[in-house]
Amino acid sequence: MPTSTRLTLNAAAALMLVAAAPPLSPRVLAQTPTPAVVTAGDGPQTFVLVSGMVGGVAGFHRLETLLVQSGYRVIVIDPYLLSLDSADVTFAALARRVDAVLDSYHVTGARVVGHAHGAGVMLRVAAMSPSRVSALYFLDAGGLAVNRGPVLSGAIRLVPIITRFPGGRNLVRGRFVSGLHKSAGRQEWLDAETERRYTDPVLGSIDRVVALAGRLASAQEPESLAAVVARVHVPVTVLLGDAPHDAGAGPEELEALAPLGSLLQIERLPGVGHFPHEEAPNELLQYLLPVRRLALGGAP
């Protein structure tokens, strides 16, 4: 399992993965071309799905569909699109923005799924607004101390210029797609349509995305990770992809959650890489839905 230098998704691709995905037909609430929040279903219980730096709201489409079919209300949030032009992009700041969204929907006691850096955002939400969350599920992530990926290099800063040259967009797109494949264990979900949904919004907002990446590189959290974890009092399930892949939770991220004691559960998903919600959404339901786990003979 790699250390917590996360999202090593190939040179130019790595820090461009902060934009969300394209519209999702009538489910879209926002009127902008790339929504930061979508909602679906009207069940009495709520799941909140929070994206990391990759995929935006469209990255949760498969899991969202399954949860709605299971009778839940689902709210999907891309905290990085919410913060695309914000000066403060710490985990704490993103958590405040997500908390404001949840407040507008009167969310309490939700089960919250956070992918990658989205887990870092929701760990802070659970600490600052305990009534919002009844359980946390981290997808290929542990306890993240800082809200950043790899160092912003000079080459990354040149990406907006590269895309303006003939063939430049295709070059960047190819590097991006290559990074997605290297970070996944199972590959069948990465069809042409999914690749487009992941890449087009980034290329369409490349200057703003790279600028955000620069602010993330210097963001300083207002409190330590240990102080945040100490204020979390709900069950936390960490679901790690067990296949070799280019991104993942390092041992220090898991050790940071150790103070949770019996509230912490760590599971590994065979053959899965950095995107459990895309690669194995049906298997993921076994952990998200307690009744389903009992029916399959698992622990509640």
C-alpha positions in Angstrom: 0.0 0.0 0.0 1.5 3.4 -0.9 2.3 6.1 1.6 0.1 9.1 1.9 1.5 11.1 -1.0 -1.9 10.8 -2.5 -3.2 11.1 -6.0 0.0 10.4 -7.9 -2.1 10.3 -11.0 0.7 11.2 -13.5 2.4 14.6 -13.9 -0.1 17.0 -15.4 -3.1 15.1 -14.4 -2.5 14.9 -10.7 -3.4 18.4 -9.5 -6.1 19.0 -12.2 -8.5 16.6 -10.7 -10.4 19.1 -8.7 -13.3 19.9 -11.0 -16.6 18.2 -10.9 -18.4 16.2 -13.6 -21.0 17.3 -16.2 -24.7 17.7 -15.6 -26.7 14.6 -14.6 -30.1 15.4 -16.3 -33.1 16.2 -14.1 -31.4 15.2 -10.9 -29.2 18.3 -11.0 -30.1 21.0 -8.6 -27.6 23.7 -9.5 -28.2 25.6 -12.7 -24.5 25.8 -13.6 -23.0 23.5 -16.3 -21.1 21.5 -13.7 -23.1 21.2 -10.4 -21.4 21.0 -7.0 -24.5 19.5 -5.4 -27.1 17.0 -6.7 -29.9 15.2 -4.8 -32.0 12.1 -5.6 -34.5 10.0 -3.9 -36.9 10.9 -1.1 -36.4 8.1 1.5 -36.7 8.8 5.2 -32.9 8.2 5.7 -30.1 10.2 4.1 -26.8 9.2 2.6 -24.4 12.0 1.9 -21.7 11.2 -0.7 -18.7 13.6 -0.8 -16.2 13.5 -3.6 -12.5 14.1 -3.4 -10.3 15.8 -6.0 -11.3 13.3 -8.7 -14.7 12.8 -10.4 -17.0 15.3 -8.8 -20.6 14.4 -8.4 -20.7 12.2 -11.5 -18.2 9.9 -9.9 -20.8 8.8 -7.4 -23.5 8.1 -10.1 -23.4 4.3 -9.8 -23.5 4.2 -6.0 -26.1 7.0 -5.9 -28.4 4.9 -8.2 -28.1 1.8 -6.0 -28.8 3.8 -2.8 -31.9 5.4 -4.3 -33.1 2.0 -5.4 -32.7 0.8 -1.8 -35.0 3.6 -0.6 -32.7 6.3 0.6 -32.4 10.0 -0.1 -29.0 10.8 -1.5 -27.1 14.1 -1.5 -23.9 14.2 -3.5 -21.5 17.1 -2.9 -18.3 18.2 -4.6 -16.6 20.4 -2.0 -13.8 21.3 -4.4 -16.1 22.7 -6.9 -17.9 24.6 -4.1 -14.4 26.1 -3.3 -13.1 26.5 -6.8 -12.6 30.3 -6.5 -12.3 30.5 -2.7 -9.2 31.9 -0.9 -9.5 29.5 2.1 -9.3 25.9 0.9 -8.3 24.1 4.1 -10.2 21.0 5.1 -11.9 23.2 7.8 -13.1 25.7 5.2 -14.4 23.0 2.9 -16.2 21.4 5.8 -17.9 24.6 6.7 -19.2 24.9 3.1 -20.4 21.3 3.1 -22.1 21.8 6.5 -23.9 24.8 5.1 -25.3 22.7 2.3 -26.4 20.0 4.7 -28.0 22.6 6.9 -30.0 23.9 3.9 -31.4 20.4 3.4 -32.0 20.0 7.2 -29.8 16.9 7.3 -29.3 15.2 10.6 -28.0 11.7 11.4 -26.9 11.0 7.9 -24.6 8.2 6.8 -21.7 9.9 5.1 -19.4 8.4 2.4 -16.2 10.3 1.6 -13.9 9.4 -1.2 -10.2 10.2 -0.9 -9.8 13.9 0.2 -13.6 14.0 0.6 -13.0 11.8 3.7 -10.8 14.5 5.2 -13.6 17.0 4.6 -16.3 14.9 6.3 -14.1 14.0 9.2 -14.1 17.8 10.0 -17.9 18.0 9.5 -18.4 15.2 12.0 -16.2 17.0 14.5 -17.8 20.4 14.1 -21.4 19.4 13.6 -21.9 16.0 15.4 -25.7 16.0 14.8 -25.2 15.8 11.1 -23.5 12.4 11.0 -24.4 9.0 12.3 -21.7 7.0 10.6 -18.6 7.8 8.4 -17.3 5.6 5.5 -14.0 6.5 4.0 -13.2 5.2 0.5 -9.5 4.5 0.1 -8.6 7.1 2.6 -7.7 7.4 6.3 -7.1 10.4 8.5 -5.8 13.2 6.3 -3.9 16.0 8.0 -3.6 18.4 5.1 -5.8 19.2 2.1 -3.4 18.8 -0.7 -1.9 16.3 -3.2 1.5 16.3 -4.8 3.7 19.4 -4.8 2.6 21.9 -7.5 5.5 21.8 -9.9 6.5 24.2 -12.7 5.4 21.6 -15.2 1.9 21.6 -13.7 1.7 25.4 -14.0 2.4 25.1 -17.7 -0.7 22.9 -18.3 -3.1 25.8 -19.2 -0.5 26.9 -21.8 -0.1 23.4 -23.2 -3.8 23.0 -23.7 -3.8 26.1 -26.0 -1.4 24.5 -28.5 -2.6 22.2 -31.3 -2.9 18.7 -29.8 -2.3 20.0 -26.3 -5.7 19.2 -24.9 -5.5 15.6 -26.2 -2.0 15.3 -24.7 -3.3 16.4 -21.3 -6.4 14.3 -21.6 -4.3 11.2 -22.4 -2.1 11.7 -19.3 -5.2 12.2 -17.2 -6.9 9.0 -18.4 -3.7 7.1 -18.0 -3.6 8.2 -14.4 -7.1 7.1 -13.8 -6.3 3.6 -15.1 -3.2 3.3 -13.0 -5.1 4.2 -9.9 -7.9 1.7 -10.5 -7.8 -2.0 -9.7 -10.8 -3.0 -11.9 -10.8 -1.4 -15.3 -14.2 -2.1 -16.8 -15.9 1.0 -15.4 -13.5 3.3 -17.3 -15.4 3.3 -20.6 -15.2 6.2 -23.0 -18.2 8.0 -21.5 -16.8 7.8 -18.0 -13.4 9.1 -19.2 -15.2 12.0 -20.8 -17.1 12.8 -17.6 -13.9 12.9 -15.6 -11.8 14.9 -18.1 -14.0 17.4 -19.9 -14.9 19.6 -16.9 -11.2 19.8 -15.9 -10.1 20.8 -19.4 -13.0 23.3 -19.6 -11.9 25.1 -16.4 -8.2 24.5 -16.5 -6.9 27.9 -15.4 -9.2 28.0 -12.3 -8.4 24.3 -11.5 -4.6 24.9 -11.6 -5.0 28.1 -9.5 -7.0 26.1 -6.9 -4.2 23.5 -6.9 -1.7 26.2 -6.1 -3.8 27.4 -3.1 -4.2 23.8 -1.9 -0.4 23.4 -1.9 0.0 26.1 0.7 -3.2 25.7 2.8 -2.6 25.4 6.5 -5.2 23.7 8.7 -6.3 25.7 11.8 -6.1 22.7 14.1 -4.2 19.4 14.3 -5.6 16.1 12.9 -5.4 14.6 16.4 -7.6 17.4 17.8 -10.2 16.7 15.1 -10.2 13.0 15.6 -10.7 13.5 19.3 -14.0 15.2 18.7 -15.4 12.4 16.4 -17.8 10.0 18.3 -19.4 8.1 15.5 -18.4 4.8 13.9 -15.8 5.1 11.1 -15.4 2.4 8.5 -12.4 2.6 6.3 -12.8 0.7 3.0 -9.4 0.3 1.2 -8.8 -1.0 -2.3 -6.6 -4.0 -2.0 -5.3 -4.1 -5.5 -1.9 -2.4 -6.4 -2.7 1.1 -7.5 -1.2 4.6 -7.7 -3.2 6.2 -4.9 -4.3 5.1 -1.5 -4.1 5.5 2.3 -0.7 5.1 3.8 -0.1 3.6 7.3 0.2 7.0 9.0 -3.4 7.8 7.8 -4.7 4.7 9.4 -2.7 5.2 12.6 -4.1 8.7 12.9 -7.6 7.1 13.3 -6.4 4.6 16.0 -7.7 6.8 18.9 -11.2 6.0 17.7 -10.7 2.6 19.3 -13.7 0.3 18.9 -15.5 2.9 16.7 -12.9 2.2 13.9 -13.3 -0.6 11.4 -10.9 -1.2 8.5 -11.8 -3.4 5.6 -10.0 -4.3 2.4 -11.8 -4.9 -0.9 -10.1 -7.5 -3.1 -9.3 -6.5 -6.6 -10.4 -2.9 -6.1 -8.2 0.2 -6.5 -8.7 3.8 -5.6 -12.3 4.1 -6.7 -14.4 1.5 -4.8 -17.6 3.4 -5.5 -16.9 3.1 -9.3 -15.2 -0.3 -9.4 -17.4 -2.2 -7.0 -20.6 -0.3 -6.0 -22.6 -3.5 -5.3 -19.9 -4.9 -3.0 -19.7 -1.5 -1.3 -23.4 -1.7 -0.3 -22.6 -4.7 1.9 -20.8 -2.3 4.2 -23.0 0.7 3.8 -26.4 -1.0 4.5 -26.4 -3.0 7.8 -29.5 -5.0 6.9 -27.8 -6.1 3.7 -24.8 -7.2 5.6 -26.8 -9.3 8.1 -28.6 -11.0 5.2 -25.3 -11.9 3.7 -24.1 -13.3 7.0 -21.7 -10.4 7.9 -21.4 -8.5 11.1 -23.8 -5.6 11.6 
